[in-house]
Amino acid sequence: MSFAGPSSIYDIQYYGDYIITTVTTAAVVVHEWIANTLHIHKHKLSKLLIGLDTEWCMPTKPDGHQQVAIIQLCVGKTYLIFQLYHADDIPPSLIQFLGHKKFKFVGKEALVLDGLQKVIPKPREITMSEWNAKELTIEQIEYACLDASVSLELGIFLSKHRREIIQYLENTSPKKIVNLSLEFDQTTNDSEQLDDELNLRQSFGEYEEEEKDEIGKAIGKPNKL
């Protein structure tokens, strides 16, 4: 696979699978990746499930405001890491892709889920690293890739077991619903928790207007090189 703009391609191994991961700062590469993805899955676009995650810059302002450093997208065994902080532009196709009403986006929340039995490590030196660096380390790329992979597999699992989950919820008291075999990482900072929550709520179209404004402020305008 090759693209017209600058990009790096990696093969990331995850539980025996090899994941083709594209890392780029170029809008044209993002556009081509989306076009290729839609072409490959053209016969099942109405059921397209996409893993979505973000990594944030460390706060540098007194108000604690953070900017999104990278966006991770995962469809099947192909992944995209878009370095938004260093992006030359934001392609309209990305905005249209993220806003498509028929696509279902799943953000990460759980690192351990019964039925998946897959875990990704979350070393603090990686999760709290400089995600706005011009050159990401291989450890950052692997973590970002696997992060989005868990999001996708979680979405697939929930889709396949939707009826069982609904039945379980109907027969479970509110206090017990908290324990759905989900194990959360307690070291996640508040901004990342907010990001994950908004990503998940976006999947079900539950954004409020003020939340949309907050996302717009968080993404901001990419820095020109």
Residue pairs with C-beta under 8 A, 6 or more apart in sequence:
1 9
1 20
1 22
1 36
3 22
3 24
3 26
3 28
3 29
3 32
3 33
4 28
4 29
4 32
5 24
5 26
5 27
5 28
5 29
5 32
6 24
6 25
6 26
6 29
7 22
7 23
7 24
7 26
7 29
8 22
8 23
8 24
9 20
9 21
9 22
9 23
10 20
10 21
10 23
10 138
10 141
10 145
11 18
11 19
11 20
11 21
12 18
12 19
12 21
12 79
12 141
12 142
12 145
12 146
13 19
14 145
14 146
14 149
15 118
17 77
18 77
19 77
19 78
19 79
19 145
19 149
20 77
20 78
20 79
21 78
21 79
21 80
21 81
21 141
21 145
22 29
22 33
22 78
22 79
22 80
22 81
23 81
23 83
23 136
23 141
24 30
24 33
24 80
24 81
24 82
24 83
25 82
25 83
25 86
25 87
25 88
25 225
26 87
26 88
27 87
27 88
27 89
27 90
27 91
27 94
28 91
30 80
30 82
30 91
30 93
30 94
31 91
31 93
31 94
33 73
33 78
33 80
34 91
34 93
34 94
34 97
35 93
36 78
37 75
37 78
38 45
40 76
40 78
41 48
41 75
41 76
45 102
45 103
46 102
48 75
48 102
48 103
48 104
49 75
49 103
49 104
49 106
49 152
49 155
49 156
49 159
50 73
50 74
50 75
50 103
50 104
50 105
50 106
50 152
50 155
51 72
51 73
51 74
51 75
51 105
51 106
51 108
51 148
51 149
51 150
51 151
51 152
51 153
51 155
52 71
52 72
52 73
52 74
52 98
52 105
52 106
52 107
52 148
52 151
52 199
52 202
53 71
53 72
53 107
53 108
53 144
53 147
53 148
53 151
53 196
53 199
54 68
54 69
54 70
54 71
54 72
54 195
54 199
55 68
55 69
55 70
55 72
55 131
55 144
56 66
56 67
56 68
56 69
56 131
56 191
56 192
56 195
56 218
57 66
57 67
57 68
57 69
57 85
57 130
57 131
57 132
58 66
58 128
58 130
58 132
59 65
59 66
59 191
64 191
65 217
65 218
66 191
66 218
67 85
67 132
67 218
67 219
67 220
68 84
68 85
68 218
68 219
68 220
69 83
69 84
69 85
69 131
69 132
70 81
70 82
70 83
70 84
70 85
70 131
70 136
70 144
71 80
71 81
71 82
71 84
72 79
72 80
72 81
72 82
72 144
72 145
72 147
72 148
73 79
73 80
73 82
73 148
74 80
74 145
74 148
74 149
74 151
74 152
75 152
79 145
79 148
79 149
81 136
81 141
81 144
81 145
82 94
83 134
83 136
84 90
84 219
84 222
85 131
85 132
85 222
85 223
86 132
86 134
86 222
86 223
86 225
87 222
88 222
88 224
88 225
89 222
90 222
97 103
98 105
101 205
104 155
104 159
104 203
105 199
105 202
105 203
106 151
106 152
106 154
106 155
106 158
106 199
106 200
106 203
107 151
107 195
107 196
107 197
107 198
107 199
107 200
107 202
107 203
108 147
108 148
108 150
108 151
108 154
108 196
108 199
109 154
109 182
109 184
109 196
109 200
110 150
110 154
110 182
110 183
110 184
111 119
111 120
111 122
111 150
111 183
111 184
111 185
112 119
112 181
112 182
112 183
113 154
113 157
113 181
113 182
114 181
115 157
115 161
116 150
116 153
116 154
116 157
118 150
118 153
120 143
120 146
120 147
120 149
120 150
121 143
122 143
122 185
122 187
124 187
126 139
126 140
126 143
127 143
127 187
127 188
129 137
129 140
131 140
133 140
136 144
155 203
158 165
168 180
169 177
188 196
195 218
198 207
198 211
198 214
198 215
201 207
201 211
